[in-house]
Amino acid sequence: MSLQSTTLDNGMVVLTDDMPHLESASLGVWVRAGARSERKAEHGISHLLEHMAFKGTTSRTALQIAEAIEDVGGDLNAATSIEHTGYFARVLKEDVVLAADILSDILQNSLFDEKELEREQQVIVQEIGAARDNPDDHVFDLFQAAAFPEQPIGRTILGTVESVREFKPEVIRKYLNRNYVGDHMVMAAAGNVDHDELVKVAEQRFAELKPHGAPAPQSAEYKGGEERLVSEHEQAHIVIGFEGRAYNSDGFYAAQVLASILGGGMSSRLFQEVREKRGLCYSVYAFHWAFADSGVFGVAAATGEDEVGDLVPVVIDELRRATQTITDEEVIRVRNQIRAGLLMSLESPSARAGQLARQQILWGRPIPMAETVERINRITAQRVKDVAEQIFLSGTPTLAGIGPIDALPDLEAVGGLLKR
């Protein structure tokens, strides 16, 4: 594989990882703008823009966009996150230029037609309803809102029914023009792709792109708190969390290792203790989500109404134990798991293109695999225990629950369990 990088005059970075043995390529444009880039009156606009980008441009109707990519057997998609939005395609090697042309078209020439907007607003309203009906998803919305109250980073990506229905085409254009600028955008491709050809296409198609000027998002301020929603669901869905570590922080990799040791698979501590030994739930896992300037570390579980009261103390006890009993063997096992996952991801051009783009956005450069592995291999059991103590025993926890949660301890009780 051959990794190449070029920065255009407008600040856009073009990255390619040539995999000449493949017959296809994955490419996309990733933007350093997501839900936390929104102003209060724009709640949900990043996600709406992602939808509207496919609804017609000055040169293609929505149907023509779909037909152009599907006529060559490719596919086109997009995704919005808290900090980024990506638009990507998978095509055969001879259709890379076509895919790049379509991506540039939808990102610069979308019409935002009133009738199309009304239809898509209704689609997203249905999506919001579906998310609220799914406690597996909705509990994380409550968790994020409790961890970062009254901040863009704490708001849902989808927006609210009220906010989505208020958007007009001119509001979407203003958001697009403010945030979709050259130095906040990366075109990345992996597979059978010619770097110089893609650079030439990007230079031509994005020649009019404003080079810079996007405002920095509001700084994240983790506060912690509690959100509860009593409902008639069969299962109680619970998330207990803490402030995590930012991507560029010293403890990022140790926090990732800690999450895997505690709840990253069937051999993890939480799975073995909570499910296998005690039978207190069907699903339990730990996660660490890093952001540019903060992060969250949490444990999520789904359990029955009668088990809620017993579940939380057992989870908290496992977190407290992690501050003292992490072993070298556990760290080595998880390091091997992470290394295997990273190396396996190199075999997927779609995963590789997304990986390159995110690394460029987060760290300002693609990170060589050897460098990532070396950083992970430096993590010791003592370092993981230190980070566990910092995360679990300092600051305010966050608690979110949905379902039959009358027996769920409150935030003060959770704090007491951590300090006993």
N, C-alpha and C positions, 0 to 999 in steps of 0.2 A: 504494500500500500504506500502511496505517495501523498503526503499532506502538503498543500500549498495554500498560501494566504496572500491576498492583495487588498489594499485599502484604496478605494476610489477617491477621486477628488472631492466628492460630496460627503465623505466620511463613512460610507457604507463599506463593510468588510465582506469580501467574497472568499469563502473557504471551500476547498475541495479535498476529498480523500479518494484517490483513484483506486478502484478495485477492478482491474482490466479483465479478470476472469469471469465477471458477471455480464449478463446481457441486459441488465436494467440499471437504473439509477434512481435514487431518491433525492429530492431537492426541495428547498423551501426558503421562505423569508421569515425570520424571527425578529420581533420588535420588542424592545425594552419598554413595554407599556402594557399594563394589565389593570386589574381591578384597583390596585392602590394608586394608580395614576389618575383616578377619577376625582373630580370635585363632588361635593355633596349632592348637587342637583344632577350629576351625571351617573348616579349609582346604576350599574348594569350596562353602561354604554359600550364598554370594551367588548363585552360578549355580543351585544347587539350588532356592533360594527363587524365583528367576525362573521355573523350570519349574513348581513347585508352586502358584504363584499362579493358574494356569489349571485347577487340578484340583478345583475345587469350593469354594463359599462357603456361608454359612448360608442363602442364598436361591437359589442356582443350583448345579446339578450341573455337572460338566465339560462334558457334552454341551450343557446349556442355555446355558453361556457361549459355546460355539462357535456354536450355532444362533442366539443372540440377535444376534450380529454378522454372521453369514453370511446370515441371513434378509433383511437390508437391503442385501446386496451388499458389505459392508465386510470388512475384514481386521484381525486383531489379532496383535501380535507383541511380542517383548521381546528385550533384549540386555544382557549383563553385560560390563563392562570392568574394568580394574584399579582405577579410581577412581569409576566411576558405573554405575548400572543404570537402564535405560529400559524403560518399558511404553507401547506406542503403538498407535494405531488410525488407519485411513483409512476415511472414510465419506462419504456424500453430505451436503450442507449441512443437510438436515432431520433428520439422525440424530446430530448432534453431542452433544446432551444424552444420548442413549442410550449413546454411546461413553464419555462422561465418567462416566456412572453405572456402567458395567461396570468401568472402570478403578478407580474408587473402591472398588467392591465387592471386587475381587480383591486390592487392596492393604490392605484393612482387615478383611475378613471371611472370609479363607481358612480352611478347616477343617484342612488338613494331616492328612488321614485316613491312618491307618497303612497300609492296603492300597494306597492311591494312592501313598503315599510309597515303599513297597517296589517298586512297579512303576517309578516314576520313577527310583529309585536304580539299578535295573538298566538303564534307558535311558541314564543318564549314564555308567555303567560301560562300555557299548558305545561311547558318544561318546568317552570317554577312550582306549579301545582304537583307535578310528578315527584319533584325533589322533596317537597314537604310531606308527601305521602310515604316517602321512603325514610324510615328512621335511621337506617344505616348512614345515609347521606346527611340528613337534616341535623343529626346530633353534632356533626363537625361544624356546621354553620353556627350552631349555638356556642360551641366551644371556642371558635375563632372570635366571635363577638364578645364573649366573656373575657378572653385573654387580652384583646386589644379594643376595649370599648370606645365608641365615638371616634373611630379612626378609619381611614380608607382601608387599611390592611385588615381590619376586623369585619368589614362588610362582605356580604355574599357576592360571589362573582356574577350570579344571574341577575341581581337586582331585585326589586320588589315589583309586584303587579302595578302599583301606582307609578313608580318611577319609569318603568319600561313604557307604559302607555303614554307618558308625557313627551317622549322624545320626538323632535321634528328633524327633517333632513338637515337644516342649517346647523343644528346643535351637533349632529354627528360629524359634519364637515369640519366644524371648529375643533372638535376633539381630535379628529384625524390630522388636521394641519398642525396642531400644537404638538402632537406626540410622535407622529410617524415622520421622523427626520433622519437624515443620513447616518449620523453618528450614533443613532439608537437602533440601527437595523443591520442585520447580518443575513446574507444569502449563503447558505451552506448546501453542499451536495456530496453524496457518497455513492460509490458504485462505478459503473463504466462511464466516466465523465471526463471531458477535456477542460482543464482549468482555464486556459487562455480563451477558449471559445466562450465559456460561461462569463468570464470577465468582460469580454467584448459585448455580449448581450446585456449584461448589467449596466455597463457604461452607456449603452444606447437607450435602453428602456427606462433607466432611472436618471437620465440626464437633467431633468427638471426638478429633481427632488431637493427640497430645502436641506442644507447640510447640517444644521444644528439649531438649537434654541429650545428644545424640550425642557420644561421645568423639572427639577428634582422632586420626587414624591415626598409627601410628608413623612418625617422620621417616625419610625415605629417606636412605641412606648408600651412595653408589656406591663400590664397592671394586675392581671389575674382577677378572678371573680367566679360567679356562679350563674348558670342558666338552667332552668328546669322547665319541662313541658310534660305534665301528666296527661297521658292519653290511654286509649283502650287497646293499644297494641299488645300482643301476646308476650313479647319479650321486652325487657328493660335494656335500653342501649345507653351505655355509660362511657364517658371519656374523662379521665383524670390526667391533668397535664401541668407543665411548668414552662418557664422560659428556657428555650433551647439556645443554640449557638448559631451565629451568622456564618455564611459561607466562608468568609475570609478570617474568621476568628481562629484562635489557637486551638480551641477545643472541638472544632467541627468534626474531624475524623474520629476522635475519641467518642463523641456523642453518637455517631453513626454505629460504631462498634458496640456501644452500650445498648442501643436499641435492638440490635440483632441478638445480643446475648440474652436480653430480657424477654423479647417477644418476637423473634424473627423467623420462627419455624417450629416444627414439632419437637425439636430437641431443646428449645429455649426454656428458660427458667419458668416463665409465666405459664406456658402451655403445659409443662410437666406438672407444676404444682397446682395450678388452678383447675385445669381440665382433667388431666390424666389421674392425679392422685385424689383430688377432692370432688371432681364431677360438678363443679359449680357453674360451668357455662359451656356452651358449644364453641364460641368464638372468643379468643383473646389474643391481642398482639400489641406490640409497642411500635412507636414511630418517632422519627425525628425529621421535622420539616425546617429547613434552613431558608432564610430570606437574606436580602442584601445586608441588612443591619440588625437582624434579630433572628428568632427562631422559636419553635415550640417542640417540646418533648412530651409525648403522651402515651397513655395506655388506653386502648379501647376494648370494650367487652360487651357481649350481649348475653343476657341471662334471664332466668325466670323470676317472677315476682317474689317467690319465696326464698330465692337465693341472694337477692340484692344485699341484704344486711350482712351476710357472711362473706360475700365476694370482696367488698372494698377493703376490709382489714387485711385479708390475705394478700391482695395486690400491694397494699402499702407496705406490708411486712417484707415482701420481696424487693421492693424498691430500697428499703432501709438496709436489707442484707447486702444489696449490690454495692453499697458504699464501703463494705468491709471484706467481702468474700469472693470477688471476681478472681478467677484463676488464670494462670498463663495458658493452660490447655484451652479454656473457653475463648480467650483472645486469639489464639492461633487458629482455632477452628473457624471463627468468624472472619478473620483476615483471609483465610483460604476461600471462604464462601464469597466474600466481596471481590477478591481477585478473579475467581472463576466467573462471576457475573459480569465483571468488566470485560474480560477477554471474550466471553460469549457474545456480548453486545457488539463487538467488532465485526461479527459475522453477519449482522443485519445492517444493510445500508440505511434504512430508515432510522434505526436507533443511532447509528454513527453520525448521520447528518444532524439529528437533534442534539446529540451530545456535543458536537463541535460548536454548534450555534450557542448553546447554553454556556459552554465554557468561555467563549469569546465575550458574551454579554456579562458574565459574572466576574471573570478574572482578567479580561482584556486580551486573552490569547488562548489558543488551544493548549490543553495540558497533555504532554506526552504520557502515554500509558505507563512507561517505566517510572516517571516522576510520581504519578498517583500511587502506584504500587509501593514505591519506596516510602512515601508518606504514611501509608497504611501500616507498613511493616515496622515503622518506628513506634507504633502504639504499644504500650506495655499494660499489663494488668494494673499496675499502680496508677498509671495515668488515667485509665478508665474509672478506677475507684475514686480518684480525686475529682473527676468531672461529675461522677454520680453524686458525690457529696455536695458539690457546688450546686447542681441542678435541683436535687430533691430536698436538701435541708436548708436552703437559703431562699428567701423571697416568698411570694404568695402563690399557692397552687391555683389551678383553674379546674372547675368541675362543671360538667354538662351531662344532662340526662333526659331521656325521652321514654315514655311508656309508663308502666306501673311501678313508679319509683318512690312510693311513700316511705319505704324503708331505707332509701339512699341517705347516708349521713350527709350533713350539711358541710359547708366549706370549713367552718371552725373545727368540726369534729375530724375532718381529714387532716387539717393542720396539726391537731393534737396527736393523731396516730403517727404522724411523721416524726414528732419530737419526743415521743415517749421512750 
